Amino acid sequence: MDNVRESVSNALDLYVSAVANELNQIIKVLTIVATFFLPLTFVTGFFGQNFGWLVRHVASPEAFALLGLGINAVIVIGLWTWFTRAGYIDIREFLGRRRTPRPPRAP
């Protein structure tokens, strides 16, 4: 009876550990998404305000759009590069592919 109770306890611990690991992966993805949107929200809010300097120094709507979108693009590319090099982002994880090695090609 003790062996069965210990086996059930070990199986339950394994299940709880697997669920916690999956939850950690989900929280990691949500944190990365939030980190991407935080500076984008700040830049968009800044350009949405009516500052006199901004109105006087950006002469055309094209320049305004290029400046606003350009800064956002630089932020996204910078964060993507930083997170990829740090190992937080693996594109294969986002695409749902596993890291299984390919079989060798036949000569």
URCORWO-V242792 format. One record per pair of residues at least 4 apart in sequence whose ideal C-beta (glycine too) atoms are under 7 Angstrom apart, sorted by the first residue. I is the first residue (numbers start at 0). J is the second residue. D is the distance in Angstrom with one decimal. If there is no record, write none. Layout:
I:J:D + I:J:D
//
This chain:
0:4:6.4 + 1:5:6.2 + 2:6:6.3 + 3:7:6.4 + 4:8:6.2 + 5:9:6.3 + 6:10:6.3 + 7:11:6.3 + 8:12:6.4 + 9:13:6.4 + 10:14:6.5 + 11:15:6.3 + 12:16:6.2 + 13:17:6.4 + 14:18:6.4 + 15:19:6.3 + 16:20:6.3 + 17:21:6.5 + 18:22:6.4 + 19:23:6.4 + 20:24:6.8 + 21:25:6.6 + 22:26:6.3 + 23:27:6.3 + 24:28:6.7 + 25:29:6.4 + 26:30:6.2 + 27:31:6.6 + 28:32:6.5 + 29:33:6.3 + 30:34:6.2 + 31:35:6.6 + 31:82:6.3 + 31:87:6.2 + 31:88:6.6 + 32:36:6.5 + 33:37:6.3 + 34:78:6.7 + 35:39:6.7 + 35:75:6.5 + 35:78:5.7 + 36:40:5.7 + 37:41:6.7 + 38:42:6.2 + 38:74:4.9 + 39:43:6.1 + 39:71:5.5 + 39:74:6.3 + 40:44:6.1 + 41:45:6.3 + 42:46:6.4 + 42:70:5.4 + 42:71:5.8 + 42:74:6.8 + 43:47:6.1 + 46:67:4.7 + 49:54:6.7 + 50:54:6.7 + 51:55:6.1 + 52:56:5.9 + 53:57:6.0 + 57:62:5.2 + 57:63:4.7 + 57:66:6.3 + 58:62:6.1 + 59:63:7.0 + 60:64:6.2 + 61:65:6.1 + 62:66:6.0 + 63:67:6.2 + 64:68:5.8 + 65:69:5.4 + 66:70:6.4 + 67:71:6.6 + 68:72:6.1 + 69:73:6.4 + 70:74:6.4 + 71:75:6.4 + 72:76:6.1 + 73:77:6.0 + 74:78:6.3 + 75:79:6.1 + 76:80:6.2 + 77:81:6.2 + 78:82:6.0 + 79:83:6.1 + 79:88:6.9 + 80:84:6.2 + 81:85:6.2 + 82:87:4.3 + 82:88:4.4 + 83:88:4.9 + 90:94:6.2 + 91:96:4.4 + 91:98:6.4
//
